Amino acid sequence: MRLSVFLIFLISVSCKSIENELPILSYTINDSGTKDYYSVSYKEDVFTNELGQSFTTRDLEGKVVIANFFFTRCPSICPPMRKTLIDVAQEFSEAENLMLISHTIDFKNDSVEILKEYAKATGIPHKKWQFLRAPKVQTEAQAKQLMTNIRANDDETDFYHSSYLTLIDNKQQIRGFYNALTNADIVRLKNDINLLLN
């Protein structure tokens, strides 16, 4: 009897630990068909935040990060995505090692000044949520690192981007993707943030 109770306990513990492990998703498949893992990085002298400061990989050290793409003039999915991110930032306001990063895909119109006003309107402190801009080529390269797509129409009056958020651990490895417009995904995101923070 004791042996069967112990076995049930072991199975439940092992199942729980498996559930609590998040996969590492930042990899490419090489010519041999095996995974080449990589860490998300930000090159020197490329990215600027809403305060006009340079943003590099050093700013990610020791942080759990939620990253997404947006543009300030976006009339469709950006406002509800922003609402979701405000909710997450407020819920984890005491977690000093959690950071949100939003990349604008409208480099021409989203100046430092516009991003600063946009950031201010969220009510979330700069140390918790930063808004980054970079030239088109580098922004597209960053989207590729974060395993998403962005695209401008021919005259760049409108842009396509995903509603998904990317969760990155404190070693700059991607651990999950979450639809910011889906309640179930936001619940899952919050649970996974807690796993990485703890």
C-alpha positions in Angstrom: 0.0 0.0 0.0 2.8 2.4 1.0 4.7 1.6 -2.2 1.7 2.4 -4.4 1.1 5.7 -2.6 4.8 6.5 -3.1 4.7 5.6 -6.8 1.6 7.8 -7.3 3.4 10.7 -5.5 6.5 10.2 -7.7 4.4 10.2 -10.9 2.5 13.4 -9.8 5.7 15.2 -9.0 7.4 14.2 -12.2 4.3 15.3 -14.2 4.2 18.6 -12.4 7.9 19.3 -13.1 7.4 18.4 -16.8 4.4 20.8 -16.9 6.5 23.5 -15.3 9.3 23.3 -17.8 9.1 25.7 -20.8 10.7 24.7 -24.1 13.6 26.8 -25.6 12.2 28.0 -28.9 15.0 30.3 -30.2 16.7 28.0 -32.7 17.1 27.5 -36.4 17.4 24.2 -38.2 20.8 23.7 -39.9 21.7 21.8 -43.0 22.1 18.6 -41.0 18.5 18.9 -39.7 19.6 19.6 -36.1 18.7 22.6 -34.0 21.1 25.6 -33.7 20.1 27.5 -30.6 20.6 31.2 -30.3 20.1 34.1 -27.8 18.2 37.2 -28.7 20.6 40.1 -29.1 20.5 43.9 -29.7 23.5 45.4 -31.6 25.3 48.5 -30.4 24.3 51.8 -32.0 21.2 50.4 -33.7 18.2 50.6 -31.3 17.1 53.7 -29.5 14.4 53.9 -26.8 11.7 56.5 -26.1 14.2 58.6 -24.1 16.7 58.7 -27.0 19.0 56.3 -25.2 20.8 53.4 -26.9 19.4 50.0 -26.1 21.7 46.9 -26.3 21.8 43.3 -25.2 23.3 44.5 -21.9 19.9 46.0 -21.0 18.4 42.5 -21.1 20.9 40.9 -18.7 19.1 39.2 -15.8 15.7 40.2 -17.1 12.6 38.2 -18.2 11.3 40.0 -21.2 8.0 40.3 -23.1 8.6 41.6 -26.6 6.2 42.7 -29.4 5.9 44.8 -32.5 3.5 47.8 -33.0 3.2 51.3 -34.4 1.7 54.3 -32.7 -0.8 55.1 -35.6 -2.1 51.5 -35.7 -5.9 51.6 -35.4 -6.7 47.9 -35.2 -4.8 45.3 -33.1 -2.4 47.7 -31.3 -4.8 49.3 -28.9 -6.0 46.0 -27.4 -2.5 44.7 -27.4 -1.4 47.8 -25.5 -4.3 47.3 -23.0 -3.1 43.7 -22.4 0.5 44.8 -21.9 -0.5 47.5 -19.4 -2.4 44.8 -17.5 0.6 42.5 -17.4 2.9 45.4 -16.4 0.6 46.4 -13.6 0.2 42.8 -12.3 4.0 42.4 -12.2 4.8 45.9 -11.1 6.9 44.6 -8.2 9.0 42.2 -10.3 12.1 44.3 -10.9 13.5 41.7 -13.3 10.6 41.8 -15.7 10.8 44.1 -18.7 8.4 44.8 -21.6 9.9 45.9 -25.0 7.8 47.2 -27.8 9.4 47.7 -31.2 7.9 50.2 -33.6 7.8 49.1 -37.2 7.1 52.7 -38.4 10.6 54.2 -38.2 9.7 57.2 -40.3 6.8 58.4 -38.2 7.5 57.1 -34.7 10.2 59.5 -33.6 11.7 59.5 -30.2 9.3 62.3 -29.2 6.2 60.4 -30.4 7.3 57.2 -28.6 8.0 59.2 -25.4 4.4 60.6 -25.5 3.0 57.1 -26.3 5.0 55.6 -23.4 3.9 58.3 -21.0 0.2 57.7 -21.8 0.6 54.0 -20.7 1.3 55.1 -17.1 4.0 52.4 -16.9 7.5 53.4 -15.7 10.3 53.5 -18.2 12.3 50.9 -16.3 9.4 48.4 -16.8 8.4 49.1 -20.4 10.7 50.5 -23.2 9.7 51.5 -26.7 12.4 50.9 -29.3 13.0 52.2 -32.8 15.6 51.2 -35.4 15.9 51.5 -39.2 13.8 49.2 -41.3 16.5 46.6 -42.0 17.5 46.2 -38.4 13.8 46.1 -37.3 13.1 43.3 -39.8 16.2 41.4 -38.6 14.9 41.7 -35.0 11.5 40.4 -36.0 13.3 37.4 -37.6 15.2 36.8 -34.3 11.9 37.0 -32.4 10.3 34.6 -34.9 7.6 36.8 -36.3 6.9 38.8 -39.5 6.4 42.5 -40.2 5.6 44.1 -43.5 4.7 47.5 -44.8 2.4 48.2 -47.7 4.0 49.8 -50.8 3.6 53.4 -49.7 4.2 52.6 -46.0 0.9 54.2 -44.9 0.0 50.9 -43.2 1.8 47.9 -41.7 1.2 44.3 -41.0 2.4 42.7 -37.7 1.4 39.9 -35.5 -0.7 40.1 -32.3 1.7 37.6 -30.7 3.9 38.4 -27.7 7.3 36.7 -27.3 8.5 35.6 -23.8 12.3 35.6 -23.3 14.1 34.3 -20.3 17.0 35.8 -18.4 19.5 34.1 -20.7 17.9 35.7 -23.7 16.2 32.5 -24.9 12.7 32.5 -26.3 10.4 30.4 -24.1 6.9 31.1 -25.5 4.5 32.9 -27.9 1.1 34.2 -26.8 -1.7 35.9 -28.7 -2.3 39.2 -26.9 -5.9 39.2 -28.1 -6.9 35.9 -26.5 -7.7 35.6 -22.8 -6.5 32.0 -22.5 -3.1 32.9 -23.9 -2.8 35.9 -21.5 -3.5 33.6 -18.6 -0.9 31.2 -19.9 1.6 34.1 -20.4 1.2 35.2 -16.8 1.7 31.7 -15.5 4.8 31.3 -17.6 6.2 34.6 -16.4 5.8 33.4 -12.8 7.7 30.2 -13.7 10.6 32.2 -15.2 10.7 34.7 -12.4 10.7 32.0 -9.7 
